[in-house]
């Protein structure tokens, strides 16, 4: 039986994730996931693609979303900035920001957070929050909304998919990568076939329900060692290119929109409500149609 192995949220986009035992699934994904984003002095979003040290910054947020903490992840060994806790400001100045060349609005979170992040990343930075009237529409097979995620609200990956990738990387004489390279929200155990997440079209977890949007095309951020905050070579992209090519790159994991809000927990059954309808001649429909 497939079950939720791990739940992870990332309060600040691009920074370290935090595993949780239970979560509330909102229409925009796990509550507080990618609610905040770091931007440069021109309003462009910062990510591990160009700022791999972001992997070492751990953000925590209170259950009511009233306070946010910033600090170095355990074992980061960076020295430098002491941990910071600030009150979340939903009414601060609004800034024009961009993410993947798309315009958005972010609520500035003030001088203290900006100074902390600027020192940590060695470049002028500010922290912005999703405005309360954020009205973002994201597409895919099942359309939905999200906060500051790259696209769709929920990213899911299975241990079976990671196991296959690890075997292939080992066969090349390289070191397998851990799941945190892919920064999923939901990790699933119990599926026998790798990439089963690509074939799911609707599923229930706890009292929440999700609909498949598209496979997740991966970028250079997957080459960042999340424990050291540095780029660590060509894996996993080199090996994924052997067998997981998709339009726009290579794929690992699947993105889902929220079709019913609810609660979920580690250990909950992953109940598939609908599967893709394969067509004759489609050897890998989910990837080919992403």
C-alpha positions in Angstrom: 0.0 0.0 0.0 1.3 3.4 -0.9 1.7 5.9 1.9 3.1 9.3 2.7 6.7 8.8 3.7 7.6 12.5 4.2 5.9 15.9 4.1 8.1 19.0 3.5 7.4 22.7 3.3 9.7 25.5 2.3 8.5 28.8 3.8 11.1 30.8 1.9 11.4 29.8 -1.7 14.9 28.4 -2.4 15.9 27.9 1.2 16.1 24.7 3.2 12.9 22.7 3.7 11.4 21.5 7.0 9.9 18.1 7.4 6.5 18.0 9.2 4.4 15.2 10.6 1.1 16.8 9.7 0.1 19.5 7.3 -2.9 21.5 6.2 -3.3 21.5 2.4 -4.6 24.8 1.2 -5.6 25.7 -2.4 -2.1 27.0 -2.9 -0.4 23.8 -1.4 0.9 23.0 2.1 0.2 26.0 4.3 3.2 28.4 4.3 4.9 26.6 1.5 6.8 29.2 -0.6 4.9 32.0 1.0 8.1 34.1 1.0 10.7 34.8 -1.6 14.1 36.4 -1.7 14.7 39.0 -4.4 17.7 41.1 -5.5 17.8 44.9 -5.7 16.1 44.8 -9.1 13.2 42.6 -7.8 14.3 39.4 -9.5 13.9 36.3 -7.4 16.9 34.5 -6.0 17.2 30.8 -6.3 19.8 28.0 -5.8 20.4 28.1 -9.5 22.6 31.1 -8.9 22.8 31.3 -5.1 23.5 27.7 -3.9 24.1 29.0 -0.3 20.4 29.5 0.0 20.2 25.7 0.7 21.9 26.4 4.0 19.3 29.0 5.2 16.5 27.4 7.2 13.3 29.4 7.6 10.7 28.6 10.2 7.3 30.0 10.6 4.8 29.9 13.4 1.6 27.9 12.9 -0.4 31.2 12.7 2.1 32.7 10.3 2.7 35.6 12.6 6.5 35.2 13.0 9.3 34.1 10.7 12.7 32.9 11.7 15.9 32.8 9.6 19.0 30.9 10.5 21.6 28.5 9.3 20.7 24.9 8.8 22.2 22.5 11.4 25.7 21.6 10.4 26.1 24.4 7.9 29.2 25.6 9.7 29.0 29.1 8.1 29.5 31.2 11.2 28.4 34.7 10.3 24.9 35.9 10.9 23.1 35.1 14.1 19.6 33.7 13.9 16.9 36.3 13.3 13.2 36.3 14.2 10.9 38.9 12.7 7.2 39.6 12.7 5.4 38.9 9.4 4.1 42.1 7.9 1.1 41.5 5.6 0.6 45.2 5.1 4.1 46.3 4.2 5.2 48.2 1.1 4.4 46.4 -2.1 7.2 45.7 -4.5 7.2 44.7 -8.2 9.1 41.4 -8.4 9.7 38.9 -11.1 10.0 35.1 -11.2 10.9 33.3 -14.4 10.3 36.6 -16.2 6.8 36.8 -15.0 5.7 39.8 -13.0 4.3 39.5 -9.5 3.8 41.7 -6.4 5.5 41.0 -3.1 5.0 42.5 0.3 8.3 43.8 1.6 9.2 42.3 5.0 11.4 45.1 6.3 15.0 46.2 6.9 16.0 43.5 9.4 15.2 40.6 7.1 16.8 42.4 4.2 20.1 43.0 6.1 20.2 39.5 7.3 19.8 38.0 3.9 22.1 40.5 2.2 24.9 39.5 4.7 24.1 35.7 4.3 24.2 35.8 0.5 26.8 38.5 0.1 24.6 40.6 -2.2 21.7 43.1 -1.7 18.6 41.1 -1.0 15.1 41.7 0.3 12.4 39.3 1.6 8.9 39.6 0.2 5.7 37.8 1.2 2.8 36.7 -1.0 0.1 39.4 -0.7 -3.3 38.4 0.8 -5.0 39.2 -2.5 -2.5 37.1 -4.5 -4.5 35.7 -7.4 -2.2 33.4 -9.4 -3.5 30.9 -11.9 -1.3 28.1 -13.0 -2.0 25.7 -15.9 -1.4 22.0 -16.6 -3.7 19.1 -17.0 -5.4 20.2 -13.8 -5.2 24.0 -13.4 -4.9 25.6 -10.0 -3.0 28.2 -8.0 0.1 28.5 -5.9 2.1 31.0 -3.9 5.7 31.5 -5.0 6.3 28.0 -6.2 7.8 27.8 -9.7 4.5 26.7 -11.0 1.9 24.3 -9.6 1.3 24.0 -5.8 2.5 20.5 -4.9 5.5 18.5 -6.0 5.4 14.8 -5.4 8.1 12.1 -5.9 8.3 8.5 -4.9 11.0 6.4 -3.3 10.8 3.9 -6.2 11.7 6.7 -8.7 14.7 7.7 -6.5 15.8 4.1 -6.2 15.9 3.6 -10.0 17.8 6.8 -10.4 20.3 5.8 -7.8 20.9 2.4 -9.4 21.6 4.1 -12.8 23.9 6.7 -11.2 25.8 3.9 -9.4 26.1 2.0 -12.7 28.0 5.1 -14.1 30.4 4.9 -11.1 29.0 8.0 -9.5 27.4 8.7 -6.1 23.6 8.5 -5.9 21.8 11.7 -4.8 19.3 12.0 -1.9 15.7 13.0 -2.3 16.3 16.5 -1.0 18.0 17.4 -4.3 14.5 17.4 -5.8 12.8 19.4 -3.0 9.4 17.6 -3.1 6.5 18.5 -0.8 5.3 14.8 -0.6 7.4 11.7 -0.8 5.5 8.5 -1.4 6.6 5.0 -0.4 5.0 1.7 -1.4 4.7 2.1 -5.2 6.5 -0.8 -6.8 7.0 0.9 -10.2 9.3 3.9 -10.6 7.6 7.1 -11.7 4.1 5.9 -10.8 3.5 9.6 -9.8 3.6 10.4 -13.5 0.6 8.1 -14.2 -1.7 9.3 -11.4 -4.4 11.7 -12.5 -6.3 12.2 -9.2 -5.5 11.0 -5.6 -6.6 11.5 -2.0 -4.2 11.9 0.9 -5.9 12.3 4.3 -8.9 14.5 3.6 -7.1 16.5 0.8 -7.4 15.7 -2.9 -4.9 16.5 -5.7 -5.1 16.5 -9.5 -2.2 15.9 -11.8 -0.9 18.9 -13.6 2.4 17.9 -15.3 5.7 16.2 -14.8 8.4 18.3 -13.2 11.1 19.4 -15.6 14.3 19.7 -13.6 17.0 22.4 -13.6 20.5 22.9 -12.4 19.3 23.4 -8.8 19.2 19.6 -8.5 23.0 19.6 -8.7 23.3 21.6 -5.5 24.4 19.6 -2.4 21.7 20.6 0.1 24.0 19.9 3.0 26.9 22.0 1.8 25.3 24.7 -0.3 27.5 24.2 -3.3 27.1 22.8 -6.8 28.3 19.2 -6.8 28.8 18.1 -10.4 26.5 16.9 -13.2 24.3 14.5 -11.2 21.4 13.8 -11.3 20.9 15.7 -14.6 23.5 13.7 -16.5 21.8 10.3 -15.7 18.2 11.6 -16.0 19.1 12.6 -19.5 19.7 9.0 -20.4 16.1 7.9 -19.7 13.9 10.8 -18.5 13.9 13.3 -21.3 10.9 15.6 -21.5 10.0 18.7 -23.4 12.2 21.4 -22.0 14.7 19.1 -20.4 14.6 16.1 -18.1 11.8 15.1 -15.7 11.7 13.8 -12.1 8.6 13.9 -9.9 5.2 15.3 -10.8 3.3 18.4 -10.0 -0.3 18.5 -8.7 -2.9 21.1 -8.2 -5.2 21.0 -5.1 -8.7 20.0 -6.0 -9.9 19.7 -2.4 -8.4 21.3 0.7 -7.9 19.2 3.9 -5.3 17.8 6.2 -2.8 15.0 5.8 -0.1 13.3 7.8 3.0 11.1 7.4 1.7 7.5 7.2 -1.6 8.4 5.5 -2.6 6.1 2.6 -2.1 7.5 -0.9 -5.4 6.6 -2.5 -5.3 6.8 -6.3 -8.8 7.9 -7.6 -7.9 8.0 -11.3 -5.0 6.8 -13.6 -3.9 8.1 -17.0 -5.6 6.4 -19.9 -2.7 5.1 -22.0 -3.0 5.2 -25.7 -1.6 2.7 -28.2 2.0 3.6 -29.1 2.6 5.8 -26.1 5.5 4.2 -24.3 5.9 7.0 -21.8 2.8 9.2 -22.2 3.2 11.2 -19.0 6.7 12.4 -20.0 5.9 12.9 -23.6 2.9 15.0 -23.0 4.3 17.2 -20.2 
